[in-house]
Amino acid sequence: MFDPWPLAAPGAAWTARKQLGYAADVLRHAACAGCSLGSVGLRDPVRPGLHLCRRRLDDLGRLVAEPMPAGTLATADLLDRPALRALGRLSEPLLRRRGGRFEPLGWDDALHMLASRLTDAPSWSLSVGAEELGNEDAWMLAQAVRQLGASSLRWRGDALGPWRAALQRATGLAANPSNLTDLPRAERVVLWGDVLRSHPDLARWLPRRGDVLTVGCSLPGQRRLRGEPLALAERGMAAAWRHRPESLVVGDEPTAVPEPALAEPALHLVDAALAPERFVALALLQGAMGRVGSGLVALGGQPGANDMGLATTGDDRAALRPSATVQVGDAGPSSPDAAFRAHLGWFADPAMLLEPAGEVLVLPLRWRIEEEGGSTTTSADRLVRFSPQVLGHDVADARSLTQVLGAVLRSAGFEAPATSADARRAIALDVPHHGPILDLLRPG
């Protein structure tokens, strides 16, 4: 099978040319969370050899970006996202009042302002972009929503929320019942939806021997079933009904036209953007659940963030009329009428530059791989992976999201962790199943 990543390597090296040593350390030591497959350094637990895809190489550009020169945002216009990212990483806290320009602000004053505005606000909303979050960051965000009483939470990475609910209703499980270690043993794999776009390295993980079907995507040399994924899933349910084990007891018989190619058990890899119910039913009717080399894996979103309690909540109507808003990362349009807006992120985005109704506070964040004490992420195969702090690329006065939220909660009168290691201890107490993360201190 054609492997495109060697062709991408020269371009990635050119992008990271000023930080080649640091970029190499990121690839060698950091746990990747660019997609939900996950890897530790250059290896993964499923496929032998190197794990290095084009998406990971392309991602180096934002990780090695230089700090934005002081005063840049004070004169920036409403540029598009690529132009704003080209300005460099946010590097210092900034405050802008109505009719004025962005001016530097000390961290102590900035954190006190954020805490006081949120505790005094009649209502405030939180919007979170789809950037990679460590499990510690996601847990801290969930604590901030709960302790400070957010009226709503919108998370652009919450693709797995409907899957968790559907799986729990159907099976009692709140997570993928299968994982990617089934791939080498799978006799049949079905790719549903645009999983190859969001997980470009998946093609290299597929078994060399075995039947691979694609629905809604195409893969050279593999059989593609024509039709819309949800409709084909219904046809597969009807075919699986006719071939069901005698011991399987279910409800009403499906009435869709059978699809013989989907009658037998398979390992289903499904784009989490698709509605889950039909795929869960298909895997159950096939008797695929709980069998080696078959089952169901929803790909997309951030499993760890869901585990830590970060899921879209609240009343959409309340989100339209908050007196204060907080955005983490590039979370899309802001609420221009809010009296106070806070933007916590890595790069400038158009929402930051909207004329404020009152005040706009911008706080620069570190990436999770820059987190002192390291961070953890959870991949689609339900493995929690530790990523150490990668030294060598200090971005001026940026702080980790865990540090920022911990300081805000303590300023508001709540107990809160100060470091990522402290956050892991708090998570282990709050979510006993995650107790072993206390021992994650280094890669592997």
Beta strands, then each sheet from edge to edge (+ up, - down):
strand 1: 31-32
strand 2: 39-40
strand 3: 94-97
strand 4: 103-104
strand 5: 124-128
strand 6: 152-155
strand 7: 188-192
strand 8: 211-215
strand 9: 223-224
strand 10: 267-271
strand 11: 295-299
strand 12: 313-314
strand 13: 324-328
strand 14: 340-345
strand 15: 359-364
strand 16: 375-378
strand 17: 384-387
sheet 1: 1+ 2-
sheet 2: 4+ 3- 15+ 14+ 13+ 5+ 6+ 12-
sheet 3: 9+ 8+ 7+ 10+ 11+
sheet 4: 16+ 17-
end
